[in-house]
Amino acid sequence: MEKKVLHYIHENDLITAGDHVLIGVSGGADSLALLHFLDHYKKKLKINVAVAHLNHCLRGEAADRDEGRVRDFCQEHEIPFFSVHRDVKKIASEQKISIEEAGRQARYAFFEKVSQEQGYNRIALGHHRDDQAETILMRLIRGTGIKGISGIRSNRTVIRPFLAVSRQEILDYCTAKSLIYCTDESNFSKAYTRNKIRLELMPMILTINPLAQTHFCEFAQIANDYEDFLEDYLERIEKKIIRKNKDEVLINRELFLREKKIVRQALLRSALALFKGSLKEIEYNHIIAFERLIEGDKTTGEVHFPLGVRGVRRYGAISVEMAAEKEVKIPKTILPDKTYILSSYHLIVESELLSEKQWDEMKNDFFRKDLKNHSEKVFDYDKIKDTLLIRTRETGDFFYPVGMKGKKTLKKYFIDKKIIRQRRDQIPLLAIGNEIIWVIGYAVNGRLLADEQTKNPIRIKITLC
């Protein structure tokens, strides 16, 4: 294993002589093995090492015990040790994100803070080949592109030397070196998507092909090479095609149309990232809708993105900018088994009452889907006692958001999500009276969603137009 890792470090230029490497160590087998390995080879690699440990405050005494073991290891080996406590459960609740995501954000923020303050130019993490395969599967299941399929990657700051080896090789290394590592019981909870993949899906795949994990990682490397090539190409052409002004990003349509489809979509992601600062909440369907607007015969039009951003075509001029000020939008009644093209809302709305057979066939998949981002919802029509409307916000609006406890006013929800006032008036809503069924693009009312007892389900599908 050691030869594999050293070769991987050299082949990928992960570490340079003189580097100061901060190692993220939880106390589990992977991170403890990485700490032992880099400490053992620090003279050969000509590096300095230190450890950062974040206590998530999720497992009480067990978490404190893990922190203590890592600290003791560092003291015994005279390795600088930095630790901090973060109430990850509270962070997740306040930011309305999963505990997994809150923990990940807290860890990376802490590692970066220590690196900057203490002068460490590399952050080393213990991800391995099995993690890579699980990540690729998880992203494929949720929906992703080439960048996502390229999996976990190292960059100039964050390195992952163990991607060359398997979990079993790491466990064997721990045994050979008499390393006493901690076991996080949450790793066996099937409440988390990654754990379901690790504990249920991956073992089934390995019965079909024992080399499946290796093939996933090889595929990730191929995707990685394609992504690197695309990024190099984009770097050469972007400045000719995309230009940022004070309040907008402009796209040269003539030059844009000369490129292949994969390059066009990458250019649109670049344009949106340049305008917004990130691609947060931008999905594949947004990119496709924008591409169609630019390519199509219609000489004027708009595509609306989350957070008040829009892509605009005015004949040959293409721009990314903030949406216009509030427009007067007339509420539209939505009846079952109808399709509506609502140009003022930039939506196509399809409604369908499902038969018992249709619901039986789809409900298992429906319950597994991500309710936050998906463009299709199924509600219990028997619970809907009033006329369904597509409209914008009104005084007194409220709903019962999935993932939150109890009733919440729409105004408070918008404030918590930090949605600017101008954007709040533009967000389309599916409503009955003052109760919001669906804040389109953001949240859904859990009280009215279909469940196992639903006898009269209505499917609502909404797409951009």
Steps between C-alpha positions, in 0.01 A plus 500: 500500500775744592666466158164562330439818698852635448471433127158670488635806684794528258298428185239766583737758653297506821790597724813706441807514721457778754120473518323555832220242511198526730333159537128480575468220757172377647658205677353241264710242315540701178615829650712340774678284242563812287643680803729207583611466136583869445671528838708189422602628154534870582879488485499313170242744356675796668179641649364623833171363631230607746152375592159668502207331676141626503270370774147501352336477846268230366605195701558636851769316695593286199591811299704638791677165531589504128641851535706391800652205314605717208648759737692228690640359173622845399659566840676163490641571151563872564259611227327841524129449579209739441141427600166675529144411604209580267132427571433353157139406579424862591676627186295262284177620660586869463612470138225251403751249365574136578726405791737340247534825307529711815779275625683513169480879485615536861800271444621674187453845652703396806777339294530808279504732803784308666692480171483873445579595860781247553658505154411153366482488120348150466199335663518119488184291534454124528259428213577167334401299193177367656393858582564591137276221369222589748520869406466424129196278562337758728546778246369286213191412704434866583584620148831645387723587206857418404640720776300310762592161355868590530447438870713611792804692383811655645592859423779741589385522861298189587674169431381140541800264489294188582286508184745243365402236757192322632338510841617144565862592426472784751356266765784254435748787539343593836533140615862476384593825679294422814292814456199523732234691312150617593179369343216747445170314551324747268692335213259207535182708499299459180341840554780649288511455122872420490458230764216340303730484198789360707299247701234388251563602139876451472505144643233402247703651214812317614318167475455578130861609450756497785707754306214750470655752740823496301307558178306790654827665598650440154189660351539796736856546376382496138234759583765697687721505189207617285418771754862618508507517121173693493621745764822562305299562183256731679786700644616576145161605359300644791638854480398520134143386566413618853542853633396643837369854531394675818147357519502215249697230325488508119529198269607533136228295327680464168814355657294298750313321221825392334583275796393141563209431735716392794705820471188716473357360822833547678510863376152564640603358838805727492287803414258430786782435746670824392179696562380326820834409656404130506272244337296442816141390416577495126387165357547322169151596379584869549804468272300313236222762504754783458677315219171449315415868534832599342483239222131537413321693229324726751699825498398626845431322828610429855591205719462549875743341745483475881582803717367758257748440216389479137650424162378742232502490121437821312555405136877436475580629850516242780542600864481373857351759736265551792129459429293811434302670774166359607259417222126474551414132476136387490426185707426196283262219599649150463249223432574124497608329177597824326817659360556874531761717329532802727721747314481769768635249756740338248356161593334199344270336757365146450245348738379141505276300732671163539320168499557254782718290267711799389557605861596148608756481219667834572464569871810308616718703264317817600575452869871461421529817290647828621189709572700823512629508144274278292263659248220250568290457814205280594242639746201350678205648309256405775681741735470787251168663588525805274592608147863449401667822384832602354570848634757718675511577873221664698474628856429215742654219292625201698596134460648197680845453341638149458790452740375762748264471794165672492355795312712778353401827336626547147649835599707340776611224264621753241686695770669184630604403145640852448294552185509864393171694506487551124535125444228408754234664285609298195506149649202296373291319758251214483236587759153439642374814668786626716655156547798447269530151358825555314750788503617412150874453483540511878275301734187287520218467755544168678145503638349458155748262340377158401583218739430128545136570595427722200204376293467790256846626395553793264832536321626852425795543265652845444767589244656825385395653171 
